């Protein structure tokens, strides 16, 4: 039985924390299953579907949802809340489990269920779910539709889930990858035209050639980054572990982004770095720090600076990337979700999701951040140093 069962005094940061007693849960389950039509319709739906009591606890589900939960029998899920059954990363953060944590304020699933219970009408929301499951890189994007069904004077909330993760990936490719690659390709064409059709002095020609070389490398990196991320989400990424110099990693990241489009009008400062090595994959680590630096530059107002440095601590190395902006609390609660973005438009978020995926699932480290006045926003990547 989940925590706080039957506890009417449970506290919460968002949705009610109270849970039904085990006896009431079993009564509700038997009442739903005793209906001649409801269980048949439930199993006839191809999408994952769960049936909740008014305390947002599962009393029944179909086979499709059992696949998500990795269970063989719905009895194993009796009394669990949706995020607990779907392995939400933050399912244990709230005082009363799923729906009661601070991050749950932004959860489309719990918002849909709560709104449905309050209004008595069907409610549809999108939900970006971070999970501890291995599949799909620990990220699940779904459309949640919650509806009230009354059986023998008892209300149930029927929640249907439609997986739109593939659609969100496509949006990322169209609006981020293609956008960035097209911008870089346009820069390459402009430089090539300049070199071919106009007279340049030796210094200008050398500078244009250097810019052309840099942009060519940038477009290659963009393509490689997307291939690497897709492999990581599928669980197919293979690491090449070797001794990697901490200072060299930062030097390469700085070299890559000081001339990047996002750095225009902004300064990128390199702080201190210990002259030590760690055993890791250099390419993946540079991708992680590079994504954080790119995000930091995008958040930095023109005329100001983003900073990157590293610190040596007992048994670990911490890379830090800072910018002067402070994120709103609603942004902080969603920052690592795959399709969340602060830039406007659907499906543009990918950087911080990939940072968390690469660091925690492949490099064996941890990612965290602080965002407050007067320090601004500081992301930290902690890697073990045996």
C-alpha positions in Angstrom: 0.0 0.0 0.0 1.4 3.5 -0.9 2.3 5.9 1.9 -0.3 7.9 3.8 -3.2 5.5 3.0 -6.2 6.7 4.9 -4.3 9.6 6.3 -6.6 12.7 6.3 -3.9 14.9 7.8 -1.3 14.5 5.1 0.1 17.8 3.8 0.7 18.8 0.2 2.3 21.5 -2.0 -0.5 21.1 -4.7 -3.1 18.4 -5.0 -4.8 16.8 -2.0 -2.6 14.2 -0.3 -5.3 12.1 1.3 -5.6 8.5 0.2 -8.4 6.0 0.5 -8.1 3.1 2.9 -7.3 -0.3 1.5 -10.8 -1.5 2.1 -12.3 1.4 0.2 -9.8 0.8 -2.7 -10.9 -2.8 -3.1 -14.5 -1.9 -2.9 -14.1 0.8 -5.6 -12.1 -1.7 -7.8 -14.8 -4.4 -7.4 -17.5 -1.9 -8.1 -15.9 -0.7 -11.4 -15.1 -4.3 -12.5 -18.7 -5.4 -11.7 -20.1 -3.2 -14.5 -20.9 -5.2 -17.6 -19.5 -2.7 -20.1 -16.8 -0.6 -18.4 -14.0 -3.3 -18.2 -14.6 -4.4 -21.8 -14.4 -0.8 -23.1 -11.3 -0.2 -21.0 -9.4 -3.1 -22.6 -10.7 -2.2 -26.1 -8.8 1.1 -26.1 -5.4 0.8 -27.7 -3.8 3.7 -25.7 -2.8 3.3 -22.0 -5.8 4.0 -19.8 -6.1 4.1 -16.0 -9.2 4.4 -13.7 -8.8 6.5 -10.6 -10.9 7.1 -7.5 -11.5 10.6 -6.2 -8.2 10.4 -4.3 -6.4 10.0 -7.6 -5.4 6.4 -6.9 -5.5 3.6 -9.5 -8.3 1.1 -9.1 -8.1 -0.4 -12.6 -6.1 -0.1 -15.8 -5.8 -1.8 -19.2 -3.0 -3.9 -20.6 -1.4 -1.0 -22.4 -0.8 0.8 -19.2 0.6 -2.4 -17.5 3.3 -2.3 -20.2 4.3 1.2 -19.2 4.3 0.2 -15.5 6.2 -3.0 -16.2 3.6 -5.0 -14.3 1.8 -8.3 -15.1 -1.3 -7.7 -13.1 -3.4 -4.6 -12.3 -3.6 -5.8 -8.7 0.1 -4.7 -8.3 -0.9 -1.1 -9.0 -4.0 -0.9 -6.8 -3.7 2.3 -4.7 -0.8 3.8 -6.6 -1.1 7.2 -8.1 -0.3 7.8 -11.9 3.2 9.2 -11.4 4.1 6.4 -9.0 3.0 3.7 -11.5 4.8 5.5 -14.4 8.1 5.9 -12.5 8.0 9.7 -12.4 11.4 11.0 -11.3 9.8 13.2 -8.7 7.1 10.8 -7.5 8.6 10.8 -4.0 9.3 14.5 -3.6 5.9 15.5 -2.2 4.8 14.8 1.4 1.9 12.7 0.1 3.5 11.2 -3.0 2.5 11.8 -6.6 0.7 15.2 -7.1 1.8 16.7 -3.8 5.3 18.0 -4.6 6.4 21.4 -5.6 7.1 20.3 -9.2 3.6 18.8 -9.5 2.2 22.3 -9.9 3.4 22.2 -13.6 2.4 18.5 -14.2 -0.2 18.3 -17.0 -1.5 14.9 -15.7 -2.3 15.9 -12.2 -3.7 19.2 -13.4 -6.0 17.4 -15.8 -7.3 15.0 -13.1 -7.8 17.8 -10.5 -9.6 20.0 -13.0 -11.8 17.2 -14.1 -12.7 16.3 -10.5 -13.5 20.0 -9.8 -15.6 20.7 -12.9 -17.1 17.2 -13.6 -16.2 17.7 -17.2 -13.5 16.1 -19.5 -10.2 17.9 -19.4 -7.2 17.5 -21.7 -3.6 18.6 -21.0 -0.1 17.9 -22.3 2.3 16.3 -19.8 6.1 16.2 -20.0 7.2 13.4 -17.7 10.7 12.6 -16.6 11.0 9.0 -15.5 13.5 6.7 -13.9 12.7 4.1 -16.6 15.4 3.2 -19.1 13.2 3.4 -22.1 13.1 6.6 -24.2 15.9 8.3 -22.3 13.8 8.8 -19.2 11.4 11.2 -21.0 7.8 10.7 -21.9 5.5 13.2 -23.6 1.8 12.4 -23.5 -1.6 14.0 -24.0 -3.7 13.3 -21.0 -7.5 13.3 -21.2 -9.4 12.9 -17.9 -13.2 12.1 -17.8 -15.7 11.4 -15.0 -17.6 8.1 -15.1 -20.2 7.2 -12.5 -20.9 3.6 -11.7 -23.4 2.7 -9.0 -23.3 6.1 -7.5 -19.5 6.2 -7.3 -17.4 8.6 -9.4 -14.3 7.3 -11.2 -11.8 9.4 -13.3 -10.9 7.6 -16.5 -7.5 8.9 -17.7 -6.4 8.1 -21.3 -2.8 8.7 -22.3 -1.6 9.2 -25.8 2.1 9.0 -26.4 3.4 12.0 -28.4 7.1 11.5 -27.7 7.8 10.8 -31.4 5.9 14.0 -32.4 7.9 16.0 -30.0 11.2 14.6 -31.3 10.1 15.6 -34.8 9.3 19.1 -33.6 12.8 19.4 -32.0 14.4 18.4 -35.3 12.3 20.8 -37.3 12.5 23.8 -35.0 15.9 23.4 -33.4 18.2 21.2 -35.4 17.0 22.4 -38.9 16.9 26.0 -37.7 20.4 25.9 -36.3 21.8 24.0 -39.3 20.1 26.3 -41.8 21.5 29.4 -40.0 25.0 27.9 -40.0 24.7 26.9 -43.7 23.6 30.4 -44.6 26.7 31.8 -42.9 28.9 29.4 -44.8 27.3 30.4 -48.1 27.7 34.1 -47.3 31.4 33.7 -46.5 32.0 31.6 -49.6 30.3 34.2 -51.8 32.4 36.9 -50.2 35.6 35.1 -50.9 34.6 34.2 -54.4 33.1 37.5 -55.6 34.8 40.4 -53.8 38.4 41.5 -53.5 39.8 41.1 -50.0 43.1 42.2 -48.5 45.3 39.4 -47.0 44.1 40.0 -43.4 40.4 40.1 -44.4 40.8 36.9 -46.5 42.5 35.1 -43.7 39.8 36.1 -41.2 37.0 35.0 -43.6 38.7 31.6 -44.2 39.0 31.1 -40.4 35.3 31.9 -40.0 34.5 29.5 -42.8 36.4 26.8 -41.1 34.7 27.5 -37.8 31.2 27.4 -39.3 32.0 24.2 -41.2 33.0 22.6 -37.9 29.9 24.0 -36.2 27.5 22.4 -38.8 29.3 19.1 -38.4 29.0 19.3 -34.6 25.2 20.0 -34.8 24.6 16.9 -36.9 26.8 14.7 -34.7 25.1 16.1 -31.6 21.6 15.1 -32.8 22.8 11.6 -33.8 24.4 11.2 -30.4 21.3 12.3 -28.5 19.0 9.9 -30.4 21.4 7.0 -29.7 21.4 8.0 -26.0 17.6 8.1 -25.8 17.5 4.6 -27.4 20.1 3.3 -24.9 22.6 2.6 -27.8 25.3 5.2 -27.0 28.7 3.6 -26.6 31.2 5.5 -24.5 35.0 5.8 -25.3 36.4 6.2 -21.8 40.0 7.6 -21.4 42.0 10.0 -19.3 40.6 13.5 -20.1 42.2 16.7 -19.0 39.7 19.0 -17.2 41.3 22.2 -18.4 41.5 20.9 -22.0 37.8 20.2 -22.0 37.0 23.8 -21.0 39.5 25.2 -23.5 37.8 23.3 -26.3 34.3 24.4 -25.2 35.4 28.0 -25.0 37.1 27.8 -28.4 33.9 26.4 -29.9 31.5 28.9 -28.5 33.4 32.2 -28.4 32.8 32.6 -32.1 29.3 31.0 -32.1 26.2 32.9 -33.2 24.8 32.9 -29.7 27.9 34.7 -28.4 27.4 37.9 -30.4 27.4 40.9 -28.2 28.2 38.8 -25.1 31.4 37.7 -23.4 32.3 34.2 -22.5 34.8 34.0 -19.6 36.9 31.1 -18.7 37.6 30.8 -15.0 40.0 28.6 -13.1 40.3 24.9 -13.8 42.4 22.3 -12.0 45.2 20.7 -13.9 44.0 17.2 -13.3 42.4 14.4 -15.5 39.3 12.3 -15.1 38.3 9.0 -16.7 35.4 9.8 -18.9 34.2 10.2 -22.5 35.7 13.4 -23.8 33.2 13.9 -26.6 30.2 13.4 -24.4 31.6 15.6 -21.6 32.3 18.4 -24.1 28.8 18.0 -25.4 27.4 18.4 -21.9 29.4 21.5 -21.0 28.9 22.9 -24.5 25.1 22.7 -24.2 25.2 24.4 -20.8 27.4 27.2 -22.2 25.1 27.7 -25.2 22.1 28.0 -22.9 24.0 30.4 -20.7 24.9 32.6 -23.6 21.4 32.7 -24.9 20.2 33.7 -21.4 22.9 36.4 -21.0 21.8 40.0 -21.9 23.9 41.7 -24.5 27.0 43.4 -23.0 27.2 41.0 -20.1 29.2 37.8 -19.6 28.6 34.0 -19.1 31.2 32.1 -17.1 32.5 28.6 -17.1 35.0 27.0 -14.7 35.8 23.8 -12.8 36.6 22.9 -9.2 38.4 19.9 -7.7 36.8 18.4 -4.6 37.6 15.1 -2.7 36.7 12.3 -5.0 35.0 14.5 -7.6 35.3 17.3 -10.2 32.6 19.9 -10.5 32.1 21.9 -13.7 30.1 25.1 -13.4 28.5 27.3 -16.0 26.9 30.6 -14.9 24.9 33.4 -16.4 23.5 36.6 -14.8 19.8 35.9 -15.4 17.5 34.4 -12.8 14.9 31.9 -14.0 11.2 32.1 -12.8 10.2 29.4 -10.4 7.9 27.8 -13.0 10.8 27.5 -15.3 13.0 26.0 -12.6 10.4 23.3 -12.0 10.5 22.2 -15.6 14.0 22.9 -16.8 15.1 19.3 -17.4 12.0 18.2 -19.3 12.7 17.2 -22.9 10.2 19.4 -24.8 10.2 22.4 -22.4 11.7 25.6 -23.5 11.9 29.3 -22.4 12.4 30.5 -26.0 8.8 30.3 -27.2 7.3 27.9 -29.7 6.5 24.2 -29.2 9.1 21.5 -29.0 12.3 23.6 -28.8 13.6 22.4 -25.5 16.5 19.8 -25.7 19.7 21.2 -24.2 19.1 20.7 -20.5 17.3 17.4 -21.1 20.4 16.1 -23.0 22.7 17.4 -20.3 20.9 15.4 -17.6 20.6 12.3 -19.8 24.3 12.2 -20.8 25.6 13.1 -17.3 23.4 10.9 -15.1 22.8 7.9 -17.4 26.1 7.6 -19.2 28.9 9.6 -17.3 27.8 8.5 -13.8 27.5 12.0 -12.5 24.9 14.5 -11.3 23.5 17.7 -12.6 22.0 20.5 -10.4 21.5 24.2 -10.6 20.8 27.3 -8.5 19.0 30.4 -9.7 18.7 33.4 -7.4 19.8 37.0 -6.9 22.5 38.2 -7.0 24.4 35.2 -8.3 22.2 34.5 -11.4 21.9 30.9 -12.6 24.6 28.4 -12.1 24.5 24.9 -13.5 26.8 22.3 -11.9 27.9 19.0 -13.4 29.6 16.7 -10.8 31.6 13.8 -12.0 33.3 11.2 -9.8 37.1 11.0 -9.8 38.2 7.6 -8.6 
